[in-house]
Amino acid sequence: MENQGQGKNNNNKEDENFTNPYQLKSIMEWYEQYSSLAWSEMYNEYNEYTTSMTEIYKEYIKSPKN
């Protein structure tokens, strides 16, 4: 009977460890930061941004100056 009570307490501690949002968050942040997919997405977004800024700059150059 005593072991059952201790087992429950250990299970609760294990559950707390697996459901701690800060631990999961830090693992996910690390994975997102260092995964090749994250870098690939960031690179693609940078290319899109650069392309759109280039188009804006070209339009600005063409526009008549006041």
C-alpha positions as CSV (number, residue, x, y, z in Angstrom):
1,M,0.0,0.0,0.0
2,E,2.8,2.4,0.8
3,N,4.5,1.8,-2.5
4,Q,1.3,2.6,-4.3
5,G,1.2,6.1,-2.7
6,Q,4.8,6.7,-3.6
7,G,4.2,5.5,-7.1
8,K,1.4,8.0,-7.5
9,N,3.6,10.8,-6.3
10,N,6.3,9.8,-8.7
11,N,3.8,9.7,-11.6
12,N,2.6,13.1,-10.8
13,K,6.2,14.4,-10.8
14,E,6.8,12.7,-14.2
15,D,3.5,14.2,-15.6
16,E,4.6,17.6,-14.4
17,N,8.0,17.2,-16.2
18,F,6.3,16.3,-19.5
19,T,3.7,18.9,-19.3
20,N,5.9,21.8,-18.3
21,P,5.3,24.4,-21.0
22,Y,8.7,26.0,-20.6
23,Q,10.5,22.8,-21.3
24,L,8.5,22.1,-24.4
25,K,8.8,25.7,-25.6
26,S,12.6,25.8,-25.3
27,I,12.9,22.5,-27.2
28,M,10.6,23.8,-30.0
29,E,12.4,27.1,-30.1
30,W,15.7,25.3,-30.5
31,Y,14.4,23.0,-33.2
32,E,12.8,25.9,-35.1
33,Q,15.9,28.0,-34.9
34,Y,18.4,25.3,-36.0
35,S,16.3,23.1,-38.3
36,S,17.1,23.4,-42.0
37,L,13.4,23.9,-42.8
38,A,13.4,27.0,-40.6
39,W,16.4,28.4,-42.4
40,S,15.0,27.6,-45.7
41,E,11.7,29.4,-44.9
42,M,13.6,32.4,-43.6
43,Y,15.7,32.5,-46.8
44,N,12.6,32.3,-49.0
45,E,10.9,35.1,-47.0
46,Y,14.1,37.2,-47.4
47,N,14.1,36.6,-51.1
48,E,10.4,37.7,-51.3
49,Y,11.1,40.8,-49.3
50,T,14.1,41.7,-51.4
51,T,12.2,41.3,-54.6
52,S,9.3,43.4,-53.4
53,M,11.7,46.1,-52.1
54,T,13.5,46.1,-55.5
55,E,10.1,46.6,-57.3
56,I,9.2,49.5,-55.0
57,Y,12.6,51.1,-55.5
58,K,12.2,50.8,-59.3
59,E,8.8,52.4,-59.1
60,Y,10.2,55.2,-57.0
61,I,13.0,55.9,-59.5
62,K,10.4,56.1,-62.3
63,S,8.1,58.4,-60.5
64,P,8.3,62.1,-61.4
65,K,10.0,64.2,-58.7
66,N,8.1,67.2,-57.4
